[in-house]
Every structure is written in C-alpha cells, then in structure tokens.
Amino acid sequence: MSERLQLKGLLSEARRKAREKQAEIEGLVILLRNILNPYESDVAKLNVDSAHANMTRLHALVHEMRDLKAKIATYEQDLE
C-alpha cells in the first residue's frame, strides 16, 4: 500500500508540474506572436533577439513537457 501511495504522490506532482509548464508554454507562444508581428512591414524592427531567447526557452519547455507526459503515462499505467 505504501508504494501505491508514493506512486500516487509522484503522479500528482508530475501533473502539477505539467500544468505549470503548460501555462508557461502558452504564455511564451502568445509573447512570441506579439514579438514577431506578421503585420510589421519593416522586418528590421522585429526584436529577433528577444524572440530567439523566448524560443529557446519554449524549445526546452516542450521537451520537458514530453518527458513529463511520458512519466505521467507510466505512473498511470502502473496504478492500473
């Protein structure tokens, strides 16, 4: 029973982290859309340095999210 409770705790923590990462990902996507305004006619005005930094963070978060989702799936399967 103790192992099952530990696994439920791990699952709960992984789900919480996934929700936090999802919120950050959604925020970064909105931010990138604002930074890379498709209606800007002068591309020299685009802040590509900021976009690059935010895209790098988004890239890392997406990979972390994939790992978390795999862990969650494993935890859920182990609880069945």
Secondary structure, DSSP 8 states (H G I E B T S, - for coil): -HHHHHHHHHHHHHHHHHHHHHHHHHHHHHHHHHHT-TT-S-GGGS-HHHHHHHHHHHHHHHHHHHHHHHHHHHHHHHH-
